[in-house]
Amino acid sequence: MALPFLERKLKALLRLRGREDLADAAVGAIGLTDDGGTIYVHLHPKVGWPQRAQGRVFVLAWEDYVPEGSSKTYCHRWLAAEARRSLSENVDKIARWLDGK
């Protein structure tokens, strides 16, 4: 599931740091994946971005499955909020990652 509001947030943060080049050319999709036991929010580089191999991701947040009887909607909301915080706290690290460093 794509999370375009997080993609926009990351691009804005990169632009504020003078990294329009990465915002425009390197940021791909931010989405949710589920491996059967854990749900992840991660950044994919834009298709064709040469500094990162396709299929490599930057993990922004993760959570093990919610306990039986808990709200899965709450879990997704929590993950989205955690990923938003991670973007703000790790934007310089994400820029280095996108740069291939």
N, C-alpha and C positions, 0 to 999 in steps of 0.2 A: 504494500500500500504506500503510495507516494505521499509525502508531506510537504507540499509546495510552500507553505508558510514558513517552514524552517529553511528551505532553500533561499527564499527571499531574505530572511534574517541573516543567514551566513553571508550572502552577497553584499548586504548593506554593511555588515561588520568589516568585511575585507576592504570595501571601498573607503570606509572611515580610516583604515590603516594605510591607505594609498596603494592597495593591491587590486586595482581595477582589472589588471591583466588576469589575475586568478578568478575574480568574480565573473568575468565575461567568458573566459576560455576554459577554465578548469573545473568549476563546480558543476557536478552532474546532479543526480537525484539523491534526495534524502528520503529514506523509506523504512518501513517496518518489515522485518522478516521473523519467521517463527521456525525453529528447528525441532519442534516437538516437545521441548522442555523449557526453552527460554525464548523470550521475545526480545529482539534487538532493534535499535534505531541506529542507522548508519548512513554515512555519506559515501556515495560512489563518485569517482571522478567522471567528468564528461567523457562520453565515448570518443575514443581517438586521442585523448590527452596523453602525450608521450612520456610524462614524468612518472606515471603510475601504471602498472600493468592492469589491464581490464580484469575485473573480478576482485581486485583488492579493495578493501573498504576501510574507512575510519569509523570505529564504533563510538557513538556518542552516548548511548545509554543502553542498559539491558536489565531485564528482570526475569527471574524464574516464574513459571506459571503461578497464577494466583491460587491460593488454597481453595479447596472445594467450598462452595457457598459464598465466595467473595465475588465482587463485581468485576468482570473483565473490562467493562467500560472504564471503571475507575483505574484499572491497571494501564490502559492505553492513555488515559489522560495524564496519569502520573509520568509515564514514559515520555510523552510529548513535552511536559514541563521540565523534566530532567534533561532532555536533549536540548531544549532551549537554553537552560543554564549552562550546559556543557559547551555550547557554541560560544557563549559570551566568555566563559572562563578559559577556553582553549583555542581561541581564534588564531593566535600566533603559532601554536603547535600545528593547527590544521593547515595554515599557510605553508609552514615548513614541509609538512607531509605532502601537500599538493605540489610543492616545488621539487619533490623527490629527495628530500634530505632527511 
